[in-house]
């Protein structure tokens, strides 16, 4: 359904850009919604964007369910069609982790060995520490959008678009992966921890 909905989403996005050319358009996607948005932005990039030509201001990727193999193809089109791209990823998101079985490989939204999959131009924020470490079949820890610390960061991002996560929140620390690539970790006392 995410692939089949690409054109419909493009129509909505381009219609918003055409009707309100001076407005900032932000997109917040969750899970497979990120797959839909990423494919739409890829298609728009290959066509030169919407008629209005403007990019979206913010793409917020909550628990993105996109196989890394596909993300390698979509990375450049995504960052070319959005001014700021922020991905909230986790080490304990069991829905995204189990999706790796379906995709038969690593998933962009799942953090393995403490370091997210990093792409230039995408601010990947590991939100594991604010999630519930007590496993629940009701959430599968796939509900990062429901945590106030994360939504406060999204609010600040949309309110005063600053791509640097550390300047929006004291709860976010910058980390350096092997090879020098930067990623971010949201610090917070999660539910279930003393």
DOTITI-758795 format. One line per field, with one value per residue: residue number from 1; x negated, y, z of N, C-alpha, C, O in turn. Coordinates in steps of 0.1 Angstrom, whole numbers, plus 5000, padded with zeros to 4 digits. Example, Ala and Ser with C-alpha at 12.3 -4.5 7.8 and 13.67 -1.06 7.14 Angstrom:
<recs>
seq: 1/2 $
nX: 4868/4872 $
nY: 4943/4978 $
nZ: 5078/5071 $
caX: 4877/4863 $
caY: 4955/4989 $
caZ: 5078/5071 $
cX: 4868/4871 $
cY: 4967/5000 $
cZ: 5078/5079 $
oX: 4858/4866 $
oY: 4967/5011 $
oZ: 5085/5080 $
</recs>
This chain:
<recs>
seq: 1/2/3/4/5/6/7/8/9/10/11/12/13/14/15/16/17/18/19/20/21/22/23/24/25/26/27/28/29/30/31/32/33/34/35/36/37/38/39/40/41/42/43/44/45/46/47/48/49/50/51/52/53/54/55/56/57/58/59/60/61/62/63/64/65/66/67/68/69/70/71/72/73/74/75/76/77/78/79/80/81/82/83/84/85/86/87/88/89/90/91/92/93/94/95/96/97/98/99/100/101/102/103/104/105/106/107/108/109/110/111/112/113/114/115/116/117/118/119/120/121/122/123/124/125/126/127/128/129/130/131/132/133/134/135/136/137/138/139/140/141/142/143/144/145/146/147/148/149/150/151/152/153/154/155/156/157/158/159/160/161/162/163/164/165/166/167/168/169/170/171/172/173/174/175/176/177/178/179/180/181/182/183/184/185/186/187/188/189/190/191/192/193/194 $
nX: 4992/4980/4963/4982/4995/4980/4983/5006/4999/4979/4995/5010/4989/4977/4999/5003/4979/4983/5007/5001/4975/4957/4958/4944/4939/4942/4935/4945/4938/4945/4932/4940/4950/4929/4916/4934/4933/4906/4903/4921/4907/4884/4894/4904/4880/4868/4884/4879/4891/4920/4944/4944/4919/4907/4890/4899/4900/4894/4887/4898/4889/4903/4896/4886/4894/4877/4858/4823/4809/4827/4828/4803/4806/4826/4816/4802/4823/4842/4829/4825/4850/4859/4855/4846/4839/4849/4844/4859/4847/4843/4829/4845/4868/4891/4908/4897/4873/4881/4891/4868/4865/4885/4876/4852/4826/4806/4823/4831/4843/4836/4814/4783/4758/4754/4750/4766/4777/4761/4766/4754/4767/4790/4803/4798/4813/4809/4833/4836/4831/4853/4875/4897/4882/4893/4906/4935/4963/4983/4972/4947/4925/4926/4936/4925/4933/4951/4938/4930/4905/4895/4915/4913/4889/4895/4915/4899/4882/4900/4910/4888/4870/4841/4815/4796/4796/4787/4788/4814/4822/4813/4812/4801/4773/4743/4727/4699/4693/4674/4651/4659/4684/4714/4739/4768/4779/4806/4810/4827/4848/4862/4895/4900/4874/4853 $
nY: 4988/5012/5017/5019/5041/5063/5082/5095/5107/5125/5142/5155/5167/5184/5199/5214/5229/5244/5258/5272/5288/5304/5293/5272/5238/5210/5175/5148/5116/5081/5049/5027/5048/5064/5050/5054/5082/5086/5073/5089/5113/5106/5101/5127/5141/5130/5141/5167/5180/5195/5215/5240/5241/5244/5230/5207/5219/5206/5172/5148/5118/5093/5064/5050/5027/5015/4996/4993/4989/4999/5025/5034/5040/5059/5080/5104/5116/5122/5140/5160/5170/5181/5205/5201/5170/5148/5119/5097/5071/5037/5013/4994/4991/4969/4963/4975/4962/4935/4938/4937/4910/4906/4924/4913/4921/4948/4975/5009/5023/5009/5006/4992/4977/5000/5022/5042/5037/5058/5086/5112/5145/5137/5139/5117/5105/5087/5074/5055/5057/5070/5054/5027/5002/4979/4953/4953/4938/4955/4979/4974/4989/5008/5032/5059/5084/5090/5099/5125/5138/5134/5146/5172/5179/5177/5197/5220/5219/5223/5248/5267/5263/5246/5228/5216/5193/5195/5222/5226/5212/5204/5178/5162/5147/5150/5125/5106/5085/5056/5065/5091/5101/5119/5114/5114/5113/5109/5118/5107/5099/5069/5053/5027/5024/5030 $
nZ: 5000/5007/4985/4965/4971/4966/4944/4951/4975/4965/4950/4970/4984/4964/4957/4981/4981/4958/4962/4985/4983/4998/5023/5049/5045/5063/5069/5088/5093/5101/5108/5082/5068/5063/5043/5022/5019/5013/4989/4973/4974/4961/4935/4929/4929/4906/4887/4889/4910/4926/4907/4917/4927/4952/4981/5008/5041/5065/5071/5092/5105/5120/5138/5113/5088/5067/5045/5047/5023/5004/5013/5007/4980/4981/4997/4986/4969/4990/5007/4989/4985/5008/5033/5060/5075/5098/5117/5140/5157/5171/5194/5205/5192/5184/5163/5140/5141/5137/5112/5097/5090/5071/5051/5047/5056/5071/5087/5083/5104/5127/5154/5156/5177/5191/5174/5150/5116/5094/5074/5053/5057/5070/5101/5125/5153/5182/5202/5222/5250/5261/5258/5267/5285/5293/5277/5256/5241/5232/5224/5212/5214/5194/5193/5193/5189/5209/5232/5254/5255/5229/5213/5222/5211/5184/5183/5188/5166/5145/5152/5153/5129/5132/5121/5138/5162/5189/5195/5199/5221/5254/5261/5241/5228/5209/5190/5178/5152/5142/5117/5117/5112/5122/5148/5169/5203/5223/5256/5284/5311/5309/5309/5332/5341/5370 $
caX: 5000/4971/4958/4993/5000/4970/4988/5016/4992/4973/5005/5013/4978/4975/5010/5000/4968/4988/5017/4995/4961/4949/4959/4934/4946/4934/4941/4941/4942/4943/4931/4941/4953/4916/4913/4942/4928/4893/4906/4927/4897/4875/4901/4904/4866/4865/4892/4875/4899/4934/4945/4941/4904/4902/4889/4905/4891/4889/4892/4895/4890/4905/4895/4887/4893/4871/4846/4811/4806/4835/4824/4791/4811/4835/4810/4800/4835/4848/4822/4826/4864/4863/4844/4841/4844/4845/4849/4859/4845/4842/4823/4855/4881/4892/4915/4887/4863/4887/4892/4856/4868/4893/4867/4840/4814/4807/4834/4826/4849/4832/4800/4776/4745/4753/4748/4776/4772/4759/4765/4752/4779/4801/4799/4803/4813/4812/4842/4837/4832/4866/4885/4899/4874/4901/4913/4950/4969/4992/4965/4935/4916/4927/4945/4916/4941/4959/4930/4930/4892/4894/4924/4908/4879/4902/4921/4888/4877/4910/4912/4877/4862/4827/4811/4787/4804/4782/4792/4829/4825/4801/4813/4795/4758/4737/4718/4691/4692/4661/4651/4661/4698/4721/4752/4772/4785/4815/4809/4839/4852/4874/4904/4895/4860/4851 $
caY: 5000/5024/5020/5022/5054/5073/5093/5103/5116/5135/5151/5163/5176/5194/5208/5223/5238/5253/5267/5281/5288/5310/5285/5261/5226/5199/5162/5139/5102/5071/5036/5025/5061/5069/5044/5061/5096/5085/5069/5100/5123/5101/5103/5141/5145/5126/5149/5181/5186/5200/5226/5252/5240/5245/5218/5208/5225/5195/5158/5141/5104/5086/5049/5047/5013/5015/4987/5001/4987/5009/5038/5039/5046/5071/5090/5117/5123/5126/5153/5171/5175/5186/5214/5194/5157/5142/5105/5092/5056/5031/5000/4985/4991/4955/4963/4978/4951/4923/4941/4932/4896/4908/4931/4904/4929/4959/4985/5022/5027/5001/5009/4980/4979/5014/5033/5041/5038/5072/5091/5126/5153/5132/5139/5104/5106/5074/5077/5044/5059/5075/5044/5018/4990/4967/4949/4952/4935/4965/4990/4969/5001/5014/5044/5069/5097/5092/5103/5139/5144/5134/5155/5185/5182/5179/5210/5230/5218/5230/5262/5275/5253/5245/5214/5210/5188/5199/5235/5226/5205/5199/5163/5156/5148/5146/5114/5104/5070/5052/5072/5105/5105/5123/5110/5120/5104/5117/5114/5108/5087/5062/5045/5013/5025/5037 $
caZ: 5000/5007/4972/4957/4976/4963/4935/4959/4984/4957/4946/4982/4987/4954/4958/4992/4976/4948/4968/4996/4979/5008/5036/5051/5046/5070/5068/5098/5089/5111/5103/5068/5062/5058/5030/5012/5017/5007/4974/4967/4972/4950/4922/4927/4925/4892/4878/4891/4921/4923/4898/4925/4928/4965/4988/5020/5051/5075/5071/5105/5103/5133/5136/5099/5084/5053/5044/5044/5009/4997/5018/4999/4967/4984/5005/4979/4966/5002/5012/4979/4984/5021/5039/5072/5076/5112/5119/5154/5156/5184/5196/5211/5184/5180/5151/5130/5141/5131/5098/5090/5085/5059/5041/5045/5058/5080/5085/5086/5116/5139/5158/5160/5183/5197/5164/5139/5102/5092/5060/5053/5055/5078/5116/5131/5168/5189/5212/5230/5264/5265/5255/5278/5283/5296/5264/5256/5228/5228/5217/5205/5214/5180/5195/5198/5188/5221/5243/5255/5252/5215/5208/5225/5201/5171/5184/5187/5152/5136/5157/5149/5122/5134/5119/5148/5174/5202/5198/5202/5234/5263/5262/5230/5228/5196/5191/5166/5149/5135/5104/5119/5109/5134/5151/5181/5213/5232/5269/5292/5320/5303/5318/5335/5347/5382 $
cX: 4991/4966/4970/4998/4991/4976/4998/5010/4985/4983/5009/5002/4976/4987/5008/4989/4974/4998/5011/4979/4952/4949/4948/4942/4937/4942/4935/4946/4938/4942/4931/4945/4940/4912/4921/4937/4915/4894/4912/4916/4887/4882/4902/4890/4863/4873/4888/4884/4913/4933/4941/4926/4899/4900/4897/4895/4885/4895/4888/4899/4891/4904/4895/4885/4889/4859/4834/4807/4814/4832/4812/4795/4819/4828/4809/4813/4842/4842/4823/4840/4868/4851/4838/4847/4839/4852/4848/4858/4842/4835/4833/4868/4883/4900/4906/4877/4869/4889/4879/4857/4875/4884/4855/4827/4817/4818/4829/4831/4844/4817/4794/4762/4743/4751/4759/4769/4772/4758/4763/4765/4791/4796/4806/4802/4818/4821/4845/4839/4845/4877/4886/4891/4882/4910/4928/4954/4978/4984/4953/4924/4915/4935/4936/4924/4949/4951/4928/4916/4890/4903/4920/4897/4885/4908/4910/4883/4887/4912/4900/4867/4847/4823/4803/4795/4800/4785/4807/4831/4812/4801/4806/4780/4753/4727/4711/4689/4678/4662/4654/4675/4705/4735/4755/4779/4794/4814/4822/4841/4864/4883/4898/4881/4861/4841 $
cY: 5013/5027/5024/5036/5066/5085/5101/5112/5128/5146/5160/5173/5187/5204/5218/5233/5248/5263/5277/5282/5295/5303/5275/5248/5216/5186/5154/5125/5092/5057/5035/5038/5067/5063/5051/5075/5095/5082/5081/5111/5119/5104/5118/5146/5141/5134/5164/5188/5189/5212/5239/5253/5241/5231/5219/5213/5215/5182/5152/5127/5097/5071/5045/5033/5013/5006/4996/5000/4997/5023/5043/5045/5059/5082/5104/5123/5128/5140/5164/5177/5181/5194/5207/5181/5151/5129/5101/5077/5050/5017/4990/4985/4977/4954/4965/4967/4939/4925/4937/4918/4897/4914/4923/4912/4940/4969/4998/5027/5020/5003/4996/4984/4994/5025/5031/5041/5053/5076/5106/5134/5148/5132/5127/5106/5093/5078/5065/5047/5065/5066/5035/5005/4977/4964/4948/4949/4946/4976/4985/4979/5008/5027/5056/5083/5100/5098/5118/5145/5144/5145/5170/5189/5185/5193/5221/5230/5225/5245/5271/5265/5254/5231/5208/5206/5193/5213/5236/5220/5201/5184/5155/5158/5143/5135/5113/5089/5068/5058/5086/5110/5108/5117/5116/5110/5113/5110/5116/5096/5080/5056/5032/5013/5033/5048 $
cZ: 5000/4993/4963/4960/4972/4955/4943/4968/4977/4954/4958/4985/4977/4954/4969/4988/4967/4954/4978/4993/4990/5022/5037/5053/5053/5069/5080/5095/5100/5104/5088/5060/5056/5045/5019/5009/5009/4992/4967/4964/4961/4936/4919/4922/4911/4882/4880/4902/4917/4913/4905/4927/4942/4972/5001/5031/5060/5071/5084/5103/5116/5131/5122/5096/5069/5053/5040/5029/5000/5001/5011/4986/4970/4991/4998/4975/4978/5006/5002/4979/4998/5027/5051/5073/5090/5113/5134/5153/5170/5183/5201/5204/5178/5167/5139/5129/5134/5116/5090/5084/5072/5048/5039/5046/5068/5077/5090/5100/5129/5141/5163/5166/5187/5187/5153/5126/5099/5078/5061/5050/5063/5093/5122/5146/5174/5201/5222/5245/5269/5264/5267/5276/5287/5283/5266/5242/5223/5220/5208/5205/5201/5181/5200/5197/5200/5233/5243/5251/5237/5209/5211/5215/5188/5172/5182/5172/5143/5140/5152/5142/5123/5132/5130/5160/5187/5205/5202/5216/5241/5264/5251/5230/5214/5198/5178/5164/5143/5121/5105/5116/5123/5135/5164/5190/5222/5246/5277/5300/5314/5313/5320/5341/5360/5380 $
oX: 4995/4966/4968/5005/4994/4974/4999/5014/4985/4980/5010/5004/4974/4985/5011/4991/4970/4998/5016/4972/4940/4942/4943/4952/4925/4954/4923/4959/4928/4950/4922/4943/4941/4907/4916/4935/4913/4887/4908/4916/4882/4875/4899/4889/4857/4869/4894/4884/4917/4923/4934/4920/4887/4908/4903/4883/4873/4907/4876/4910/4881/4912/4903/4875/4898/4850/4835/4803/4809/4832/4811/4789/4818/4834/4813/4814/4849/4849/4822/4842/4880/4840/4825/4860/4827/4864/4837/4868/4840/4835/4830/4878/4877/4897/4906/4872/4862/4890/4880/4851/4871/4884/4848/4818/4828/4821/4823/4824/4848/4809/4799/4756/4732/4751/4760/4758/4783/4751/4769/4772/4801/4786/4818/4791/4829/4816/4854/4847/4847/4889/4877/4893/4877/4919/4933/4951/4980/4990/4950/4914/4905/4941/4940/4920/4953/4957/4924/4916/4885/4899/4923/4897/4881/4908/4913/4880/4883/4914/4903/4858/4841/4826/4803/4800/4808/4786/4811/4841/4803/4791/4805/4775/4759/4719/4715/4684/4671/4671/4653/4678/4702/4741/4747/4785/4789/4817/4828/4837/4875/4879/4892/4876/4868/4839 $
oY: 5023/5039/5033/5042/5077/5096/5114/5124/5139/5158/5173/5184/5199/5216/5230/5245/5260/5275/5288/5276/5292/5306/5269/5248/5213/5186/5153/5123/5094/5054/5041/5039/5075/5070/5053/5078/5103/5088/5083/5117/5127/5108/5122/5154/5149/5135/5173/5200/5186/5218/5247/5263/5238/5222/5229/5211/5214/5181/5151/5123/5095/5066/5037/5026/5011/5008/5004/5010/5004/5032/5055/5055/5068/5093/5114/5136/5139/5150/5175/5188/5185/5190/5207/5179/5151/5127/5102/5070/5058/5010/4978/4981/4975/4944/4958/4963/4932/4916/4935/4915/4891/4909/4925/4910/4942/4971/4999/5034/5023/5003/4989/4993/4999/5037/5021/5044/5060/5070/5113/5130/5155/5125/5128/5108/5089/5085/5065/5041/5065/5068/5034/4998/4966/4971/4942/4955/4947/4982/4991/4978/5013/5031/5063/5092/5111/5100/5124/5155/5154/5152/5179/5200/5194/5201/5231/5241/5233/5253/5282/5260/5263/5222/5195/5214/5195/5217/5247/5224/5197/5178/5143/5169/5134/5136/5117/5082/5078/5057/5093/5122/5102/5115/5121/5100/5123/5098/5127/5085/5086/5054/5026/5002/5043/5056 $
oZ: 4994/4989/4955/4952/4975/4958/4941/4970/4982/4954/4956/4987/4981/4951/4968/4991/4967/4951/4980/5001/4990/5031/5027/5061/5048/5069/5082/5093/5107/5095/5081/5048/5047/5036/5008/4997/5000/4983/4955/4953/4954/4927/4908/4914/4904/4871/4873/4903/4905/4911/4899/4930/4944/4969/5004/5029/5062/5068/5087/5100/5123/5122/5118/5100/5060/5061/5032/5023/4991/4992/5008/4981/4962/4991/5003/4977/4978/5008/5005/4974/4999/5026/5052/5072/5092/5111/5140/5149/5179/5173/5200/5210/5167/5159/5129/5119/5126/5108/5078/5074/5062/5036/5029/5038/5073/5065/5101/5107/5140/5132/5172/5161/5187/5191/5147/5124/5100/5070/5069/5041/5062/5096/5126/5151/5172/5210/5230/5251/5281/5268/5276/5266/5283/5280/5276/5233/5211/5211/5198/5197/5197/5171/5209/5205/5202/5243/5233/5245/5232/5200/5203/5211/5181/5162/5174/5167/5134/5131/5146/5148/5117/5140/5131/5168/5196/5217/5207/5222/5235/5269/5252/5231/5208/5208/5167/5173/5140/5114/5095/5119/5133/5125/5171/5185/5227/5248/5276/5298/5315/5325/5311/5345/5361/5390 $
</recs>
